[in-house]
Amino acid sequence: MKKQNSEKTVTVRLPRISGMGEAVYVSVGERSWRIKRGCDVSIPLCAYDVLRNSELAEDKAVNYMEKIH
């Protein structure tokens, strides 16, 4: 009998960006994922949180740089 995985997942599509590689590496604790760009992939919610927090931090950094220049 297979063990049911009750971990919540979300489906994401990371955009293809020239020069950014074909995948994004995400690590949470001792787990890691290589998330391919340009296609729908299902990832655990904790990996999505890392991607989202990274995006928010980058947005804040860009806004700060624009503000001081």
C-alpha positions in Angstrom: 0.0 0.0 0.0 1.4 3.4 -1.0 1.7 6.1 1.7 -0.4 9.2 0.9 1.6 12.4 0.7 -0.6 15.0 2.5 1.8 17.9 1.8 0.1 20.9 0.2 1.4 21.8 -3.3 0.9 24.7 -5.7 1.3 24.8 -9.4 3.6 27.5 -10.7 5.1 28.6 -14.0 8.4 30.4 -13.7 9.1 32.7 -16.7 11.9 32.0 -19.1 14.4 34.8 -18.8 17.4 35.1 -21.0 20.6 34.6 -19.1 18.9 33.2 -16.0 19.3 29.5 -16.7 16.6 27.0 -17.5 15.8 26.2 -13.8 15.7 27.7 -10.3 17.1 25.8 -7.4 15.2 26.0 -4.1 16.2 24.5 -0.8 14.2 24.2 2.5 16.0 22.5 5.3 17.4 19.3 3.9 15.1 19.2 0.9 15.7 20.8 -2.4 14.0 21.2 -5.8 15.2 22.2 -9.3 12.2 24.0 -10.7 12.2 24.2 -14.5 11.3 27.5 -16.2 8.7 27.9 -18.8 6.3 25.0 -17.9 3.7 24.3 -15.2 5.2 22.4 -12.3 3.7 21.4 -9.0 5.9 22.2 -5.9 5.4 22.0 -2.2 4.0 25.1 -0.5 7.2 25.6 1.4 9.2 25.8 -1.8 6.6 28.3 -3.2 7.0 30.4 0.0 10.8 30.6 -0.7 10.3 31.7 -4.3 7.7 34.3 -3.2 9.8 35.7 -0.4 12.8 35.9 -2.8 10.7 37.9 -5.3 9.5 40.3 -2.6 13.0 40.9 -1.3 14.2 41.6 -4.9 11.3 44.1 -5.4 12.2 45.9 -2.1 15.9 46.0 -3.2 15.0 47.5 -6.6 12.7 50.1 -5.0 15.4 51.1 -2.5 18.0 51.5 -5.3 15.6 53.6 -7.3 14.9 55.7 -4.3 18.5 56.5 -3.5 19.6 57.2 -7.1 
